[in-house]
């Protein structure tokens, strides 16, 4: 079964609700990693948040969520494309103990210099256009609180998030008030709708996002409301690394450097920075990398008798 993100709109068109529950995508993100539980939770929540936010970008390109700071974790990063294909990774500092009960602040913001970064990167840029990057201090105890602080600080739409992750699932619920179109009466009604949507979502138990399928969850929360449902979107894991790409990178290092690595280690081992997939090249593989670039030896002309 594919992982899906579903969107809904309240009847007055003032508030949208989105929810995502990832299983296969999240398992693939962890396939070549052994994340400690605290790291797993933070990264899974960031993955769910990236899918929820990327579903609303109006261009072809990518959204990147990045948390960086001092502590056992140096970096959390998720990149989600506009088609909801995503990849994610964590950089853990060597020599730091990873507490099982660590929080976002204790794991990433030990010196109060942590940052939450959002990058919007259109694939087709006009001349002179750069990717948008927003940076705010890392505030809050959870990924959801940090993102809400970012949205508020950057004067984005009024947004609330509920995020959860464990070894099997990464899930999230987003409620967002849309811009008003009309007078103060409509604004007051929209505020009431937003308040009602949040109040109902706040009744979620801590594990409900992880254990309940989307349709059941939305019905449980909003069975008394009239919601407009949209076609679901598929979320999937995608990392562009391949053996061919790694081989091309090794060629760029040059034969001398590759031979030095072989002399020291007996083989060349590369691990993808994002998915963690290992690639290994033995001496025969490495010889083949440069064989095509070597000129064929000249042959003597045939002897005429």
SULFENWO-V112347 format. One record per residue. N is the residue number from 1. RES is the residue in one letter. SS is DSSP state (helix for helix, strand for strand, loop for the rest). PHI is phi in degrees with one decimal (* if undefined). NEAR is the number of other C-alpha atoms within 12 Angstrom. Layout:
n=N res=RES ss=SS phi=PHI near=NEAR
n=N res=RES ss=SS phi=PHI near=NEAR
This chain:
n=1 res=X ss=loop phi=* near=11
n=2 res=X ss=loop phi=-77.3 near=17
n=3 res=X ss=strand phi=-79.8 near=30
n=4 res=X ss=strand phi=-129.9 near=34
n=5 res=X ss=strand phi=-114.5 near=42
n=6 res=X ss=strand phi=-122.2 near=35
n=7 res=X ss=strand phi=-117.7 near=32
n=8 res=X ss=strand phi=-138.8 near=33
n=9 res=X ss=strand phi=-132.5 near=30
n=10 res=X ss=strand phi=-64.0 near=31
n=11 res=X ss=loop phi=-57.3 near=21
n=12 res=X ss=loop phi=-85.3 near=25
n=13 res=X ss=loop phi=63.0 near=26
n=14 res=X ss=loop phi=-99.1 near=33
n=15 res=X ss=strand phi=-138.6 near=36
n=16 res=X ss=strand phi=-107.8 near=36
n=17 res=X ss=strand phi=-125.4 near=44
n=18 res=X ss=strand phi=-131.8 near=46
n=19 res=X ss=strand phi=-144.8 near=48
n=20 res=X ss=strand phi=-141.4 near=51
n=21 res=X ss=strand phi=-139.6 near=48
n=22 res=X ss=strand phi=-105.9 near=46
n=23 res=X ss=loop phi=-124.5 near=31
n=24 res=X ss=helix phi=-60.3 near=23
n=25 res=X ss=helix phi=-59.7 near=37
n=26 res=X ss=helix phi=-71.2 near=42
n=27 res=X ss=helix phi=-64.1 near=28
n=28 res=X ss=helix phi=-65.5 near=29
n=29 res=X ss=helix phi=-63.3 near=39
n=30 res=X ss=helix phi=-102.7 near=34
n=31 res=X ss=loop phi=-54.1 near=22
n=32 res=X ss=loop phi=-108.6 near=20
n=33 res=X ss=loop phi=-128.2 near=27
n=34 res=X ss=loop phi=-124.5 near=18
n=35 res=X ss=loop phi=-79.8 near=26
n=36 res=X ss=loop phi=-60.7 near=25
n=37 res=X ss=helix phi=-53.4 near=22
n=38 res=X ss=helix phi=-65.3 near=32
n=39 res=X ss=helix phi=-69.8 near=38
n=40 res=X ss=helix phi=-56.1 near=37
n=41 res=X ss=helix phi=-65.4 near=36
n=42 res=X ss=helix phi=-63.9 near=44
n=43 res=X ss=helix phi=-66.3 near=45
n=44 res=X ss=helix phi=-61.7 near=47
n=45 res=X ss=helix phi=-66.0 near=45
n=46 res=X ss=helix phi=-68.8 near=50
n=47 res=X ss=helix phi=-61.9 near=54
n=48 res=X ss=helix phi=-61.7 near=55
n=49 res=X ss=helix phi=-63.9 near=52
n=50 res=X ss=helix phi=-62.9 near=50
n=51 res=X ss=helix phi=-63.1 near=51
n=52 res=X ss=helix phi=-62.4 near=49
n=53 res=X ss=helix phi=-77.4 near=46
n=54 res=X ss=helix phi=-65.6 near=39
n=55 res=X ss=loop phi=-65.0 near=36
n=56 res=X ss=loop phi=-110.8 near=31
n=57 res=X ss=loop phi=-73.5 near=23
n=58 res=X ss=loop phi=-102.1 near=17
n=59 res=X ss=loop phi=-139.4 near=18
n=60 res=X ss=loop phi=-85.5 near=20
n=61 res=X ss=strand phi=164.2 near=27
n=62 res=X ss=strand phi=-133.2 near=34
n=63 res=X ss=strand phi=-117.0 near=42
n=64 res=X ss=strand phi=-120.7 near=39
n=65 res=X ss=strand phi=-109.3 near=44
n=66 res=X ss=strand phi=-138.9 near=41
n=67 res=X ss=strand phi=-120.4 near=45
n=68 res=X ss=strand phi=-137.6 near=35
n=69 res=X ss=loop phi=176.4 near=30
n=70 res=X ss=loop phi=-93.6 near=26
n=71 res=X ss=loop phi=131.7 near=30
n=72 res=X ss=loop phi=-58.3 near=32
n=73 res=X ss=strand phi=-100.9 near=38
n=74 res=X ss=strand phi=-88.6 near=29
n=75 res=X ss=strand phi=-158.2 near=33
n=76 res=X ss=strand phi=-119.3 near=42
n=77 res=X ss=strand phi=-146.5 near=37
n=78 res=X ss=strand phi=-129.9 near=43
n=79 res=X ss=strand phi=-116.7 near=40
n=80 res=X ss=strand phi=-123.7 near=40
n=81 res=X ss=strand phi=-79.3 near=38
n=82 res=X ss=loop phi=-65.5 near=30
n=83 res=X ss=loop phi=-90.3 near=28
n=84 res=X ss=loop phi=67.3 near=38
n=85 res=X ss=strand phi=-88.5 near=35
n=86 res=X ss=strand phi=-141.7 near=40
n=87 res=X ss=strand phi=-146.0 near=42
n=88 res=X ss=strand phi=-155.2 near=47
n=89 res=X ss=strand phi=-157.4 near=40
n=90 res=X ss=strand phi=-131.4 near=39
n=91 res=X ss=strand phi=-110.2 near=30
n=92 res=X ss=strand phi=-105.3 near=29
n=93 res=X ss=loop phi=-75.8 near=19
n=94 res=X ss=loop phi=-70.9 near=11
n=95 res=X ss=loop phi=82.9 near=9
n=96 res=X ss=loop phi=-102.9 near=16
n=97 res=X ss=loop phi=-74.2 near=17
n=98 res=X ss=loop phi=-102.8 near=24
n=99 res=X ss=loop phi=-66.7 near=17
n=100 res=X ss=loop phi=-68.3 near=17
n=101 res=X ss=loop phi=-105.3 near=17
n=102 res=X ss=loop phi=-65.1 near=25
n=103 res=X ss=loop phi=-107.4 near=27
n=104 res=X ss=helix phi=-58.2 near=43
n=105 res=X ss=helix phi=-68.7 near=34
n=106 res=X ss=helix phi=-71.4 near=32
n=107 res=X ss=helix phi=-88.4 near=39
n=108 res=X ss=helix phi=-130.3 near=41
n=109 res=X ss=loop phi=-132.6 near=30
n=110 res=X ss=loop phi=-62.7 near=21
n=111 res=X ss=loop phi=-108.6 near=17
n=112 res=X ss=loop phi=59.8 near=21
n=113 res=X ss=loop phi=-113.1 near=21
n=114 res=X ss=loop phi=-62.9 near=30
n=115 res=X ss=strand phi=-133.3 near=34
n=116 res=X ss=strand phi=-108.5 near=41
n=117 res=X ss=strand phi=-124.6 near=35
n=118 res=X ss=strand phi=-120.6 near=36
n=119 res=X ss=strand phi=-121.5 near=29
n=120 res=X ss=strand phi=-113.4 near=32
n=121 res=X ss=strand phi=-126.8 near=28
n=122 res=X ss=strand phi=-62.9 near=24
n=123 res=X ss=loop phi=-72.9 near=17
n=124 res=X ss=loop phi=-108.6 near=14
n=125 res=X ss=loop phi=-95.1 near=15
n=126 res=X ss=loop phi=-76.2 near=10
n=127 res=X ss=loop phi=-53.2 near=7
n=128 res=X ss=loop phi=87.8 near=7
n=129 res=X ss=loop phi=-75.7 near=12
n=130 res=X ss=loop phi=-116.5 near=14
n=131 res=X ss=loop phi=-62.2 near=20
n=132 res=X ss=strand phi=-79.0 near=17
n=133 res=X ss=strand phi=-133.5 near=20
n=134 res=X ss=strand phi=-113.0 near=27
n=135 res=X ss=strand phi=-129.4 near=27
n=136 res=X ss=strand phi=-135.1 near=29
n=137 res=X ss=strand phi=-59.2 near=28
n=138 res=X ss=loop phi=-81.4 near=36
n=139 res=X ss=loop phi=-118.0 near=32
n=140 res=X ss=loop phi=98.7 near=24
n=141 res=X ss=loop phi=-95.6 near=20
n=142 res=X ss=loop phi=-133.5 near=34
n=143 res=X ss=helix phi=-60.7 near=41
n=144 res=X ss=helix phi=-60.1 near=39
n=145 res=X ss=helix phi=-66.6 near=26
n=146 res=X ss=helix phi=-63.8 near=38
n=147 res=X ss=helix phi=-68.3 near=43
n=148 res=X ss=helix phi=-63.6 near=32
n=149 res=X ss=helix phi=-64.2 near=30
n=150 res=X ss=helix phi=-60.7 near=33
n=151 res=X ss=helix phi=-61.0 near=27
n=152 res=X ss=helix phi=-69.6 near=19
n=153 res=X ss=helix phi=-66.1 near=20
n=154 res=X ss=loop phi=-97.0 near=20
n=155 res=X ss=loop phi=56.1 near=13
n=156 res=X ss=loop phi=-83.2 near=19
n=157 res=X ss=loop phi=-62.1 near=26
n=158 res=X ss=loop phi=-57.3 near=29
n=159 res=X ss=strand phi=-136.0 near=36
n=160 res=X ss=strand phi=-125.6 near=38
n=161 res=X ss=strand phi=-132.4 near=39
n=162 res=X ss=strand phi=-127.1 near=41
n=163 res=X ss=strand phi=-131.1 near=46
n=164 res=X ss=strand phi=-148.2 near=39
n=165 res=X ss=strand phi=-155.9 near=38
n=166 res=X ss=loop phi=-139.8 near=32
n=167 res=X ss=loop phi=-67.8 near=31
n=168 res=X ss=loop phi=-103.5 near=24
n=169 res=X ss=loop phi=-137.1 near=35
n=170 res=X ss=strand phi=-127.2 near=46
n=171 res=X ss=strand phi=-141.3 near=49
n=172 res=X ss=strand phi=-159.9 near=45
n=173 res=X ss=strand phi=-129.6 near=43
n=174 res=X ss=strand phi=-121.3 near=44
n=175 res=X ss=strand phi=-122.7 near=38
n=176 res=X ss=strand phi=-139.5 near=37
n=177 res=X ss=strand phi=-82.3 near=33
n=178 res=X ss=loop phi=-87.6 near=25
n=179 res=X ss=loop phi=-59.5 near=20
n=180 res=X ss=loop phi=-71.2 near=20
n=181 res=X ss=loop phi=-129.3 near=16
n=182 res=X ss=loop phi=141.2 near=12
n=183 res=X ss=loop phi=-90.5 near=11
n=184 res=X ss=helix phi=-67.8 near=11
n=185 res=X ss=helix phi=-61.5 near=12
n=186 res=X ss=helix phi=-63.8 near=18
n=187 res=X ss=helix phi=-61.2 near=21
n=188 res=X ss=helix phi=-64.7 near=17
n=189 res=X ss=helix phi=-64.9 near=23
n=190 res=X ss=helix phi=-64.7 near=29
n=191 res=X ss=helix phi=-62.8 near=24
n=192 res=X ss=helix phi=-63.8 near=19
n=193 res=X ss=helix phi=-63.1 near=31
n=194 res=X ss=helix phi=-62.3 near=33
n=195 res=X ss=helix phi=-61.4 near=22
n=196 res=X ss=helix phi=-66.9 near=23
n=197 res=X ss=helix phi=-62.9 near=39
n=198 res=X ss=helix phi=-69.1 near=28
n=199 res=X ss=helix phi=-58.1 near=16
n=200 res=X ss=helix phi=-69.3 near=24
n=201 res=X ss=helix phi=-66.3 near=31
n=202 res=X ss=loop phi=-67.5 near=22
n=203 res=X ss=loop phi=-81.5 near=18
n=204 res=X ss=loop phi=-59.8 near=26
n=205 res=X ss=loop phi=-79.6 near=18
n=206 res=X ss=loop phi=-59.3 near=18
n=207 res=X ss=loop phi=-102.3 near=20
n=208 res=X ss=helix phi=-64.4 near=28
n=209 res=X ss=helix phi=-61.3 near=37
n=210 res=X ss=helix phi=-81.8 near=32
n=211 res=X ss=helix phi=-103.4 near=23
n=212 res=X ss=loop phi=-114.9 near=26
n=213 res=X ss=loop phi=-68.0 near=25
n=214 res=X ss=helix phi=-60.3 near=30
n=215 res=X ss=helix phi=-60.5 near=23
n=216 res=X ss=helix phi=-65.1 near=16
n=217 res=X ss=helix phi=-62.4 near=30
n=218 res=X ss=helix phi=-64.9 near=33
n=219 res=X ss=helix phi=-64.1 near=19
n=220 res=X ss=helix phi=-63.1 near=20
n=221 res=X ss=helix phi=-80.5 near=29
n=222 res=X ss=helix phi=-125.4 near=29
n=223 res=X ss=loop phi=-66.2 near=15
n=224 res=X ss=loop phi=-92.0 near=14
n=225 res=X ss=loop phi=-99.8 near=19
n=226 res=X ss=loop phi=-100.1 near=19
n=227 res=X ss=strand phi=-113.2 near=26
n=228 res=X ss=strand phi=-92.0 near=21
n=229 res=X ss=strand phi=-97.9 near=22
n=230 res=X ss=loop phi=-108.3 near=17
n=231 res=X ss=loop phi=-60.7 near=13
n=232 res=X ss=loop phi=-67.4 near=21
n=233 res=X ss=strand phi=-115.1 near=26
n=234 res=X ss=strand phi=-87.0 near=27
n=235 res=X ss=strand phi=-107.5 near=37
n=236 res=X ss=strand phi=-146.0 near=34
n=237 res=X ss=strand phi=-82.4 near=33
n=238 res=X ss=loop phi=-150.7 near=24
n=239 res=X ss=loop phi=-124.1 near=25
n=240 res=X ss=loop phi=-76.9 near=17
n=241 res=X ss=loop phi=-67.2 near=22
n=242 res=X ss=loop phi=-143.0 near=20
n=243 res=X ss=helix phi=-62.5 near=21
n=244 res=X ss=helix phi=-64.6 near=16
n=245 res=X ss=helix phi=-65.6 near=17
n=246 res=X ss=helix phi=-64.8 near=27
n=247 res=X ss=helix phi=-59.9 near=28
n=248 res=X ss=helix phi=-63.2 near=17
n=249 res=X ss=helix phi=-64.4 near=19
n=250 res=X ss=helix phi=-65.4 near=29
n=251 res=X ss=helix phi=-59.9 near=25
n=252 res=X ss=helix phi=-66.5 near=15
n=253 res=X ss=helix phi=-72.0 near=19
n=254 res=X ss=loop phi=98.5 near=19
n=255 res=X ss=helix phi=-66.1 near=23
n=256 res=X ss=helix phi=-62.3 near=16
n=257 res=X ss=helix phi=-65.9 near=16
n=258 res=X ss=helix phi=-63.3 near=31
n=259 res=X ss=helix phi=-64.7 near=26
n=260 res=X ss=helix phi=-63.3 near=17
n=261 res=X ss=helix phi=-64.4 near=22
n=262 res=X ss=helix phi=-62.0 near=22
n=263 res=X ss=helix phi=-63.8 near=15
n=264 res=X ss=helix phi=-84.3 near=12
n=265 res=X ss=helix phi=-115.7 near=15
n=266 res=X ss=loop phi=85.7 near=18
n=267 res=X ss=loop phi=-163.3 near=21
n=268 res=X ss=strand phi=-109.6 near=28
n=269 res=X ss=strand phi=-118.5 near=24
n=270 res=X ss=strand phi=-125.7 near=24
n=271 res=X ss=strand phi=-120.5 near=19
n=272 res=X ss=loop phi=-62.0 near=25
n=273 res=X ss=loop phi=-62.1 near=25
n=274 res=X ss=loop phi=-90.6 near=30
n=275 res=X ss=loop phi=-82.9 near=34
n=276 res=X ss=loop phi=80.4 near=26
n=277 res=X ss=loop phi=-68.5 near=24
n=278 res=X ss=strand phi=-87.7 near=20
n=279 res=X ss=strand phi=-126.5 near=24
n=280 res=X ss=strand phi=-126.3 near=24
n=281 res=X ss=strand phi=-124.7 near=28
n=282 res=X ss=loop phi=-86.8 near=22
n=283 res=X ss=helix phi=-56.4 near=23
n=284 res=X ss=helix phi=-66.6 near=17
n=285 res=X ss=helix phi=-58.1 near=25
n=286 res=X ss=helix phi=-67.9 near=33
n=287 res=X ss=helix phi=-62.4 near=24
n=288 res=X ss=helix phi=-67.3 near=19
n=289 res=X ss=helix phi=-61.1 near=28
n=290 res=X ss=helix phi=-110.9 near=23
n=291 res=X ss=helix phi=-62.3 near=14
n=292 res=X ss=loop phi=-66.9 near=11
n=293 res=X ss=loop phi=-84.0 near=12
n=294 res=X ss=loop phi=-84.5 near=12
n=295 res=X ss=loop phi=-67.0 near=9
n=296 res=X ss=loop phi=-68.2 near=8
n=297 res=X ss=loop phi=-63.8 near=6
n=298 res=X ss=loop phi=-70.1 near=7
n=299 res=X ss=loop phi=-105.3 near=8
n=300 res=X ss=loop phi=-66.3 near=7
n=301 res=X ss=loop phi=-65.1 near=6
n=302 res=X ss=loop phi=-61.1 near=6
n=303 res=X ss=loop phi=-78.9 near=6
n=304 res=X ss=loop phi=-101.0 near=5
n=305 res=X ss=loop phi=-99.1 near=3
